[in-house]
Amino acid sequence: MITKKNYEVLYYVTPKQYRAIVLDQQQYDPNAMENLNKEEALEELLLKCSLSELISTLIIIFKEKYANPLPVWTGIVDYEINTKKENSKRKDIKKIQFDFKDGVKTDFGGNTEYLDNLFMEFSIPSQVFKDIVKNNLQGKTFTENEQNNKTTFVISNSPISKIEVTPSTFHLFINKSSFIDYGQ
C-alpha cells in the first residue's frame, strides 16, 4: 500500500540556493540523494501496485496540493526521446499520456512547464473506476455528471479541476494556477 510517507517526497521544494540556475558555486542540496532514493522507491511502488491503487494515489497526491509529477511520470512511463512517444511500463495500461504545457513561471521568473492533464486507457475495462474516483474525492466539494458512459467529476478548491472516467479510461485535469515550482 502506498502511504503518505511514500509520496511526501513529491512535495519537496529544492531550496533556491541549490537549483541549477545558481549552481555556479557547485553547492548541492544535502537532501538530494535521500530524495532520489525516496523517488525511486515510490516509482517502484507505482509500477507494482494495483491499478485501483495507482488511480487512488494519483487523485490523493493532487487533491490538496500540486505534486511534483516527474517521479510519477518516470515511474510508469517509458519515454522514447526520438519519437516523443510515451508507453506505459505497466501491462494494465494500454495507453498513457502526460500532457505537460508551457505557461507557468519558475521562482526565478523563467518559463517552465506544468502537468496540465494525464490520460490513461486501461487494458481491461472495469466498472470500479468511477467509485474509486468518487471515494478518493471525499473531503472535497465536487459535482458528478454522467453522460454516454463517461462520468465527469468537477472539483472545487483543488489542484484537480476535473476528472473524466469511463470503464476503460481515466483523465485527470490540473488547474494551472495550482502549479508549484519544486526546483527540479
Protein Blocks (a to p, Z undefined) as FASTA:
>chain_A
ZZfklmmmmmcccdfklgmklmmnopacfklmmmmmmmmmmmmmmmmmcfklmmmmmmmm
mmmoccdfklmmmmmpccdfklopacdfbfklmbdcddddehiacfkopacdddfbdcdd
dfbdcfklmmmmmmmmgoiacddddeehiacdddehifblbdcddfkbccddddfklpcc
ehZZ
